[in-house]
Amino acid sequence: MFGIVFLFLLGIVSAKPPAALGADRVRLALPAKSMGYLPLFVGVHRGFFKDEGIDIEISMLLPQLAHNALLSGDVDYHGVADSALRLAAKGAPMKSIFFGAARPNYFLMAKPQYKSIAELRGKYIGMVRFGDTVELATRIAFNREGLDPQRDAIPIMIGFPATRVAALAAGSVDATIAVPPDNVLLKQKGFRELLFLGAAVEFPSNGYATSERQLTEKRSLTKRVLRALYRGLIFAKERPDDAIQIIEREWKVDNAVARESYASLAKSFSRDGTASEAGLMFHTQHIRRMEKGIGDIPLSKIVDFRLLEEIRREMVK
């Protein structure tokens, strides 16, 4: 029984059948099956990975386990680029190579009676974890209203998205951060969307990272993976109706939820999978605040968009 529970928690469950004859198997770990990874799932549904001769195996791993698996070679890529940036800045041999979102796709949701952030003074706020980018983005949003969530509200650490949403629905907290489709489902139940946090701050999210060894030794394969992701991103942006159908099938939601979730996602879509210097600098400044004495962080130490830029040049010819 312990073994079954352990495997379930790790999420070591292939999203694909055994590799097709002649295809390269690629193992990719996600921290959760978030709609923020829509370009990846578009690539799967539209056959973009198959076009590249790739059989992609998607598993769910908690972030620290995903980092360990990446460095040990148990997975080839993962979707935990935000914390990968921090580890790379500290010297871990990994690079972030693609971001699906240019801004955080977070929504501050509250009980129906609250119509503004100012009304959350003294209220319970469900947070992911103290010191992460979600907490920082929330703090910036509160600061715009002249509030400090640590001083003027009561932050409660609730890690998993489903648990935060359940806490809000049950009335255990007064507001929390939600991502699509949870923000849409909460609105359907009468909860109020106070703020799209991407409007308050710019930093890339829903990104993918790989090891420096994978980049060096399997550069051609990495380029093929990136091309499938890039095509998935462009498809999602340019063909919203088809992307909405994929959301319906993959996340098993109805058309209305899928359509509004897509509208939420579209606020954050990356232009081309890269990240702006300003967005990356937000991350590096946050890393330096959290990791005292780390010093300057050259962007080349934490990201590598060279293959992605090659792909963009080739595809616009």
N, C-alpha and C positions, 0 to 999 in steps of 0.2 A: 504493500500500500504506500509506504514511504517513497519508493521509487517512482510510482505513478504521480504522486503529488509533486515530487521534486521536478520531474520532467514538465509537468504542467506549468509550474511557476517559472521555469526557465523559458518556456515557450519553444522548446525544440521540436517544432512541428513543421514539416515541409509544406509550403504553399503550392508545391508543384509535384507532379508525378516524377518517377525516375527520369534521368536525363535522356533525351532523344538521342538516337544513334548519331554520333559525330558532333553533338553540341557540347560546348564547354559548360560545366556546372559552376555556377557562381552562388556563393552563400552570403546572404545579406541579412543583417539583424536590425530590427526596429525596436524602439522602446515601447511602442504601442501601435495599434492599427489606426493611426490618426488620419483624418482626411487631409491634413497638411501634407501628407505624402502622396497626394493625388497623382503627380506626374509619374511616379513609380507604378502605380496601379493602372494608369492609362497605358503605360508601356507594356504591361502584362496583357491587358485586355485587347489592345490593338495589335499585338504581335511584334512590337518593336524589338524586344529582346530576342525573339525567335528569328527576326530578320538578321540579327547580329550573330546568329549561331550560339546563343546563350540560353541555357536552361537555368532559370533563376529560382533559388530556394530561399524563401523568406521565413525567418523565425522571429519570435518575440523574446527579447532579453532585457532585463533591467539594465540601466545605463552602465553601471560599473562592470557588470558581467559582460556586456557588449564590448567594452574597452579591453577587458582581459582576453576575450575571445579573439578580438582583432589582432592584438599583439602576439598572441600565441599561434595565430594562423588557423584557428578553428572557424572563423568567418573571414570573408575577404573584404567586406565593406560593412559599414553600419550607418544608421540614421541618427546618430547622437552627436552631430557636429558641434553643437554649442559647448558641451563639456569637453569635446575633443580639442577645441581651440585652447582651452585652459591647460589641458595635459600637454599639448604640443608646446605651449609657451614655457612649460616647466621642463621641457626636454624630451618628452615621450616621442618616439619615432613614428608619428602619424601626421597626416595632413587632411584638412577639409577640402573637398574638390567640387562640390555642387551644393547650391542652396535652392530649394523650391520656393522659398518666400523671402521677399526683401524686407518685410516688416513682421513683427510678432503677430500671429493670428490669434490673439487673445481678446476676450470680451469680458468686461466687468458686468456681471449679472447680479441683480439684487431682488429682494422681496418687492412685491408690487407697490407697497406704500412709499418706497424711497424713489424720489424723482431726480436726485442729484447726488454727486459724490459728497457734497457738503453735509447732506443729511445722514451720512454714515458715521459721523462723529460719535465715538463711544460704542460703536456697534462691532459685532463679531465678523471678522473677514476671514474666509477660508483661503489659505495660501498653499502653495506647492511645498516649498521648503525655504527657510530663511537663507538669504544670500545668493539665490539663483536669479536668473534673468527675469523670471516672471515676477518675483518679489521686487526686483529693482524697477521694472516697468510699472508695477502697481504704485510704488513709492513716487515715481515721477508723475504719474497721473494724479495722485493725491496732492503732491506739491503744487501742481497747477491751480488747485483750489485752495491753496494756503494751509493744507493739512499734512501731517506726517502720520502714516499708517501705524507706526510703532508707538507714537505718543498720543495720537488723537483717536485711534481705533484700537481694537483688540484682535491682533492677528492670531489665527489658529492654524498650525501646520497640519495640513491634510494632503498627503502626497498624490494619491491617484485621482485622475479626473473624475471617474465614476463615483468615487467616495465623496469628493467635493460637491458634485452635483446632487448626490443623495442627501448630503448634509443641508444644502440650501433648500431642497424640496421638503425636507422634514422640519425645517425651521431651526435647526441647530446652529446655523450661521445666518447672518443677515445679507451677506454678499460673498461672491467668490469669482474666481477666474474660470471661464469656460471656453472651450474650443468647439468648432463645428463637428458634429451636428448638435452638440449639447446646448449651445446658445440658442439655436432655433427651437429645439424641443422645450426648453425652459420658457421661451417667449410664448409658445403655444399654450403653456399652462398658466400664463398670466404674469410671469416674472418679467422684470424690466431690465432692458439693456441700457446701462448707464454710459458705457464708453467702449469704443474700439481702441484698444491700447496702442495699436499700430499708428493711430492718429497722434499719439502723444510722444512716441519715440520711434526711431529707426534703427533696427539691427536685424541682420539676416537670421532666419530660423528654418526649421525642417530641412536641415542639411545632411550631407553624407560625407563620411571620412573613410580613409583607408590607411594602411601602413606604408611607410616609406619603402619597405621591401616590396610590397605589391606594386607600387608605382614604378619602381626600378626594374623589377624582374618580370612583371606582367603588364608592361605599359600598353601593349597593343590591346590586351583584354580590357584593361581599364578604360581605354578610349572607346571601345565598343559599348561598355556599360554606360559610359557618359553620353554617348550618342543616343542610346535608347532613352535615357532620362531626359535629355534635351528635347528629343522628339515628343516625349510625353508631355513636357511642359508647354511646348509650342502648340501642340494639339489641344491641350486643356484650355489654353488662352484663346485660340482662334476658332474652336468649335464647341462653344458652351453647351449646346443642346446634346451633342454626343457625349460630352464629359458628364453631363447631368445623368444621362442614362447609365453610365459606368458607375457613378455614385450610387444610384438606385440599386444596381445589381451587387456591387461589392459590399456596401454597408447595409443593404436590406432596409432601406427607408423608402417612403412613398415619394411621389414626384414633387409634391409641395415642399417637403423637407429637403429633398435633394436640390431643388432649385434655389431655395433660400440659403442652404449651406454653400452652394457654389458661389452665390453672390457675396457671402462672407469671405470665402477663400480668395475670390478675385480681388479683394481689397489689398491682398498681400503678395500676389504672384510676383516672383522674380522676373526681371526683364529677360534674362538669358541664362540663368543658373549661376552667374557670378554674384558677387556682393560688392556694394559700394565701399569706397575707402572709409567714408563716414560711418557706415554701419559696422564695419570691422573694427574701427577705432573705438566704437562704443564698447565692444567686447573686450578689447585690450585694456581700456581704461578700467573696466569692471574687474578684469583679472588682476590688474596691479593693485586695486584696492583690497581685493580678497587675499592676494598672495604678497605679503609685505616683503620688500627687498628683491623683487623679481627683476626690476630694471626695465629698460626699453624692450619692446617686443616687436621686432621686424615682422611685417605681414608675411614675408616669404618664409618665415619660420612656422607659420600656422596654417597657411592656405597654399594651394597650388592649382591655379586655373589654366595652366598652359595647354593641357590637352583639350579642355573645354573651348579655349580660344581657337585652337586648330580646327575643331569641329565647326564652330561658328563660321570661320572663314571658308571652309570647304562647302558648307551647306548654303551659303549665300551666293556662290559662284553661278 
